Amino acid sequence: MTHLRLLGLLLISLLLSGCAQFTPYRVALPAGSAPTGVDCEVSALLTDGSAAPTTLPPCETANTTLPAPALQHRHYTSTFRDKTGAADPADKGDYFLSFVEFDDQGWFADRRQMDALFTLLADLKRKSRETLIYVYAHGWKHNASPCDNNVVCFSRLVERLDLAEKKIRSDDPATQRAVVGVYLGWRGLPFGTALNNLSFWSRKDTAARVGRGGVFELLTRLNDYRDSRQFGKTADPLRTQLVITGHSFGGLVVYSALSHALMERAARTGDAAAGTQYVKVKSFGDFVMLVNPAFEGSLYEPLFHIATQRCYEPTQRPTMMIVTSEADAATRLAFPAGRAMNSVLQHAKSPAQLASMRQTIGHNARYITHDLIDETTGGTPPHVVDTSDCGCPYLEPTANWGQQGLLQLMGGVFAVQAGQNQYGGDDDPSKNPLSLKAVPSPSGSASYAANYPFLVVKTGEKVIPDHNAIYNERFTTFTQVFMLSHVLNGTPLPSDKGKLQCLPDPETLARHGENGLFPPGLSCLDEQGQACASSGMPRP
């Protein structure tokens, strides 16, 4: 018995010795006189190989003796290159990056991090500066440390959003929105050793607690801020907007925080007896996007039921999009294997229910609404472009991507706005085809009505090569083209062309009749012509 006790103590000591820190990484808080945070420069090389001139400290450093800031006012360099490779003088831009961290119980690691963010937002409001707020919750094996590649990749994406803002508002710089990135940090990396591979289930439980905890308050307050800034401006493309994203278990963080709000909004159909049907569904903020989310379909099933048992207005636009790569072995293979053990004592009343208990949403044909298909001939998966210690493996530094990358991005936006199903982004998007195609498809056999706002998208390794490589040029271009086209400007999805606005279901009509409160129509029918929500379920 003594030996077992000693062995247990030894195991515990080994685990603790390899633990990543429990305290927050972002401990440097803004002074009261500096609501915009710490000014810093994103390191960059110009086309001649020289460093971009700056008098500011670097935004990213591997020096752990320096306290990492909770709020940064980041300055960056971008360079225009024409097709000959010639470069114009470097251009400068700036944006804000906020870090808000949470502990394993979902409590704020330091509530003052959130206070600093809202002090900044209040300052922007006083200056009448409209704002694009872009939130990201990281996944497993990541945190908010300065050189975590998710921090670096997210910052590069926010830089590109700022470049796009400057391009869109170039004719009136005074209307350019301030871009604020918000990085939600939690202990997705619990150990500093190979033991991290054993932490899958503990981190899944933690992610759910984090979402139900302080993240819910933070996102609710951000949504209230967005609503206060949008009052009377709902049709104004220059308005303040809020986009919320999550990856892997970060997708679970976001969904745990927002699922009930999304269901409540989707359930508001109007009163058919009073002549009001199919009111527009509002997102939480302006848009929610989850990429390779690591949670089971059974958590999504209630929203799936609500969303498919109604129809939508012609002006309805996407409220949420879930994207999963078939090359993501973590969610395709490891996750269902773990769930099979974890749910062994849970009863499933049908094969469809069992699949939803074990598979993630994007690997279950029950939920798929679209395929994102790279149609380039001989295309290859994204390759590593940055191997530095404080780098982003698949995403070019902004100084390299620069204005030419921006012009290619805008080419994709113009193509989609013209009704083309071309999200690849290029001077001529047809040369770089990336199409969003509706089911029926290889991934799913159901049919959806036009303007269905809860997209579940399946893609391949040429777009997202594995579980973690979500920040690559191909997929990042798609997300930016999609949001600029459908979230910022409200352009209809090209894949909705020719679809019915509402799909009639004889069972629904018979059940509710003329005086029912629920409009007799559906947004999804399976291959047998029945409601998707009841597909595969046993009949009483």
N, C-alpha and C positions, 0 to 999 in steps of 0.2 A: 504493500500500500504506500509505504514511504517512497519507494522508487517511482511509482506512478505519479505521486504528488510532485516529486522533483522533476520528472519528465515534463509534466504539465507546466511547471514554472519555467523550465528551460524553453519550452515552445513559446510561451507567452513573451518571455524576454526577447527571443529572436524576432517575433512579430513586431514588438514595440520598437526594437532597435532599427527596424527597417521602415518604420512608419514615416510617411510624409507629414509635414507639420500640420498641427491642428489649428494654429492661429492664422489669421488672415495674412495674405501676402501684401495687400495694398494698404499699408499703414500710414503713408504720408498723406495727410488731409490738407485741403486748401486753407490758406490763411483767410481771415474774414475780409481782408481787403482785396482778395484775389478770387472772386466767385467763378472765374473761368478756368481755374486749375493751373497746373504747372505748365509753363511753355516749354516745349521741347521740339527737336528736329528729327524727322525720320531720315536715317542715313541713306544717301543715294549717290550713285556714280553717274556722271554725265557721259555723253557719247564719246568723249575723248579719253575716258577712263579716269578722269579726275573727280575728286569728291566735290559734291555740291557745296558751295560756300555757306557757312552758318556761324552764328555766334551763340547758338543755343545748345544745351546738353542733349545727348541722344535720347530718343524715346525708349529704345530697347537696349538693355545692357545685361550682360551675364554677371556683373559685379553684385554679389549678394549682400555686400556690406552697405550698399546704398538703399535707403527705404524706398520701396516702390510706391508711386503716387496712385491715389484712388481716383483722381480726375486729372486728365491731361488736355492741354490745348496743343494739339499736334500740328506742326507745320511740315509740308512735304514739297517735293520738287517733281514736276512732270515735264516731259520733253516731247515736242512735236517732231515726228519724222515723216517725210513724204515717201513716196514709193521708191525713190532713188536711194533712200537711206540718209539723205541730208537732214540736218537737224536745225530747227530754229532755236533761239535762246531759251533757256530754261524758264518755265513758268512756275509760280508758287501758289500753293493752296493751303487751306487749314480746315480743321474739324475738331470736334471734341470727343474724347473717349473716356467713359465712366466705367468704373469697376464696382460692383456690389456683390459681396461674398456672403455665403451662408454656411452654417455648420451642419453636422450630421443630423441634427434634430429639426432642421429647417429654420432655425433662428438666424437672425442677422448676425454675421460675425462681428460687425461694428456698424451700428445703425447710422453713424455719422457719414458713412459712405453714401447711403441713400440721401441723407440730408444735403450733402455736397452736390449731388445730381440735381435736386430740386431747387437749390439755390441758383445753380447755373440756368435752369429752365425759367425760373422767375426773372432772372436778369435778362434773358432773351425776350421774354414777354414784355418787360418794361421798355425794351428797345424796339418793340413792335417787329421783331424778327421772327418770321415764320420758320418752322423747324421740321426736319425729317428725323424722327427718332427710330433707330434700328437696333433691336434687342436680339441678343444671341445667348442661348444657354448651351454650354459645351457638354460633351458626353463623357463616357468612361475613359479612364487613364489620362485625364487632363485636369487642369486647375487654372488659377489666375496668376501664376508666377510669370515674371516678365518675359522669359524666353520660351514659354510653352508655345508650340507652333500654332495652336488654335488662337492664341492672343495675336500673334503676328499675322496670321492669315486673315483673321477678322478685321484687323486694322487696315490691311490692304484692300479688303472689300469696301470698307467704309470710305477709304480714300477715293475709290472709283465712283462710289455714289456721289461724293462731293464734286468730282470732276464732271459727272453727268449733270448735276445741278447747275454748275457754272456754264456748261454748254447750252442747256435748255434755256437758261435765263440770260444768255450773253447779250441780248438786245436791251436788257434792262437790269444791270447788275444790282440795283437797289432792291430788287425783288428776290434775289437769290436766297434760298433757305439755308439756315445753318444746319449742318449735319451733325447729329449726336449719336455716337455708337454707345450702347450699354451692354457690357459683358457681364453675364451672370456667372459667378464663380462658386463652385462647391467642391467637395473632396471626391472628385471622380478618380483621382490617383491616390489611393489610401496608403500604398507602400512605395518605398523607393527601390524595390527589388522585384525579382521575377514572381514573387507572391501575388502581384497584382492580377495575374491570370486566375487566381483563386477567389478574387473578390467580386465576381460577377453578380451573385445574388445579393450580397450585402449592399453593393452600390445600386442595384435596382431598387431595393427597399428604401435606401437613402434618397434616391432621386424622387420617388413618390412623396416622401415626407417633405423634401425641400419644396416641391411644387405646391403642396397643400399648406406650407408654412409661409415664411416671409415673402416668397416669390409672388404669392397671390396678392399680398398687400401692395408690393411694388408695382406689379402690372396694373392693378386696379387704379392706383394713384396716377400712373402714366396715362391710362385711358381717360381718367377724369381731366387731366391736363390737356390732353388732345381734344376732348369734347369742348372744353372751355375756349380753346383757340379756334375751333371750327364753327362756333356759334354764328349762324348767318352766312357761312361760307361753304356749305356742303357741296356746291357745284364748282367751287373755285379750285383750279388745279394748283394754285400757289399756296394752298392751305397747309397747316400743320398736319402731319401724318405720323402714324405709329405702325411699324411692322415688327412682328415678333417671330423669331425663328429658334429652332432647337435641333440638335444632332444627337443621335444615339440615345443614351439615357437622358440627355438634355431635352430630347423630344418628349420623354416621359415627364420631366420636370414641367415643361410648358403645358402638356396635355392635362396633367394632374391639377394644375392651377386653373385652367380655362375650360375644362370639359363641361362643367355644369352651366357655365355662362353661355357656351356655344349651343348646348342643347336647349336651354331656355329660349334663346333667340330663334333657333330653328323651329321651335314648336309654335311660334306665333304665326298662325296661318290667316287670321282674320275670321269673320263670322259670315259664313255662306248665306245664312238666313237673312242677314242684314244687307247682303249684296256686296260685301267686301271680301275678296278672295285673294289668297296668295300675296300677302304683304311681303315687301322686300326683306330679306334676311341680312342683318348687320353682322359683320365680323366683330371680334374683340380687337379694338383698334381698327386698323384698316385692312390688315391681312395677317394670317398666321401660316407659317411654313415649317414643316417638320421633315428632316432629311435622314434617311435610314433610321427611323425611330425604333427603339428597342423596347416595345411593349406589345402585349398580345392583342389580337383582334377583338377578344371578348370585351375589352375596355372600350373599344370604339363602337361596338354593336349598338348600344342605346342611341348614339347620335346617328348611326346609319339607319336605324328604324325611323327615327323622327324625320331625317332629311329626305329619305326616299318616299315617304308616305304623303307627299304633298307636291305641289308644282310651284313655279317661280315666275316672277314678272319678266317681261322681255328685257328690262333694264338691269336685271340682277347680274352682278359680277362676282368673281370668285371671292369667297371668304376665307377658305383654308385650302392648303395643298400639302399632301403628303407624297414624298418622292422616295422610292426605294430602288436600289440597284440589284439586279439579279446576280451581280458579281460580289455582293456583300455576303460573304460566308458566315460572318458573325450572326446576322439575323436570319439567314436562310438555313443554316445547319446547327450552329451551336445553341442558338436560342430555343428552338423547338425541342432539342435534346434535353436541355435543362428543364424546360417546362414539363416535359413528359414525366420526369422524376418528381418535380415540385407539385404537380396536379394529379398524382396517381390516385389519391383518395377522393377526388372530385368527380361527381357523376356527370356524364354528357348524355343528353337525350337523343342525340343524332350525330352522324359523322360530321355534319356541317358545324355543329356546336363544338365538337371535339377539335376540329381544325382551328376554330377561332380561339380556343383556349390555349393552343400550342404554338400557332404560327403568328408572326407579326403581320400587321395589316397589309404591307406591300408585297408579301409572299403568299397571300391568300386571294385567289381569283374572285372570291365572293365580293371583295371591296374595290377591285380595280375599275377605274373609269377611263383611263387613258394610257397609252404607251408613248414614251418619249424616245424617238428613233433617230439615231445618227445614220443618215443615208449617204455619207461620203463613201466613195469607192476606195477600198484599200486603207481606210482609216485605222489608226492604232490608238490604244488607250493613252491617256495623258502621261507624260513623262516628267521625271523630276527635273526642276529648273533651278532649285536653290538648296544647297546642302550645308549652308552656314549654321552655326549653333543657334543663332537668333533669327532663323529664317522661316519661310513658308515653302514646303517642298514643291508644290505644284503651281504656285501662283507667282508670276513675275512681279518684282518690285515695281511700284508705280512709276518710278523714273524711267524704267525700261518700257513698260506698257504704254504709258503716256497718252498723248493726244491721238496718236494713230489708232491705238486700241479703242479709244473712245469713239472715233469716227466709224470704226467697224461695228461697234456696239449699236450706235445710232442707226446704222444701216439695217440692222435687224429690227429695231423699233419701227422704222419707216415701213419695212416690208409687212409687218404684222398689222400696222394701222391701215395699210392698203388692202388688207384682207388675205394676204398670203400666209400660208402655214410654214413660215421660215423663221425659226428662232436662233439660227446659228450665228448671226451677226457677222457682217462683212460688207465691203463696198457693194458686192453683188451677192446677197445671201443665198441665191440659188446655187452658187459654187461651193457653199459650205452648209449643205442642207441638214437641218435638225428640226424634225416635225413632231408636233403634239397631236397624236391620232386617237380618236375616240374608240371605245369598244363598241361592238364586238371586234375582238382582236386576238392575237395569240395569247395575251395575258388574261383576258376575261371575255365571257360570252353574253353578258347582260347588255341591255340597251338603255341609254339614259336620255331624258328629255333635254332640250336646249336650256342653257343657263343654269344647269345644276351646279351649285356653288362650292361643293365639298369634293375637291379633286383628289383622287388617289392614283398616282402615276408610277408606272413601272418603267425602268430604263435598263441599259446594258453597260458593259465595262468600258465602252468607248466614251461614255459620258461620265460615269462614276466607276472607277476601276476596282474599288474595294470599299470596305466599311468606312474607312477614315478619310479617303482622298476626295472629300466633297469640295474642297477649295482648289479647283483646277480651272483652267481657262474655259474649257468647253461648258461645264455645268454653271460656272459663275456667270458666263455670258447669257446662258438661258435664263437664269433667275433674274438678272437685271433687265433683259428684254421683256420677260413676262411681267415683272412688276411695273416697269415704266409704261408698258402698253395697257395692261388690264387693271392695275391698281391705281396708278397715278392718273391715267387718262380715260379709263373705263371703256376701252375698245372691246367689242365682242370677240369671243374666241373664234378663230377661223374654223376650228373643228366642230362648231355648233351649226354650221351652214346646212340647211336642209332638214334639220331635226324638228320634230313636233315640240310645241311649247308644253304640252301636257299629255301623258299617256293614260288612256282610259283603262280601267280595270273592272270587269263585270262584277266581281265579288264586292269591290268597294262600293259600286253603284247600288247593288242590291242591299248591302248592309246599312248604308246611311240614308238612301232615298232622297227625296226632295227637301225634307225638313232637317236634315242632319247638320250638325255644326261643322263637320269636317268636309272640306271641298272634295268631291268624288273624283280624284285624279291622283296619279302617281308620277314620280320622276324616274322610276327604274322598273323594267320588266325583265325577267329571266328568259332563258331560251324557250321555256314552255308558255311564255306569255303571262306569267303570274308575277305578283309583287315580289321584288327581290328580297324584301325583309323576311318573307316567309319561305323563301326558296330553301329546299333541303330540310325543312323542319317537319316533324311528324304532325299530321292532322288529327284533331280530337275525334 
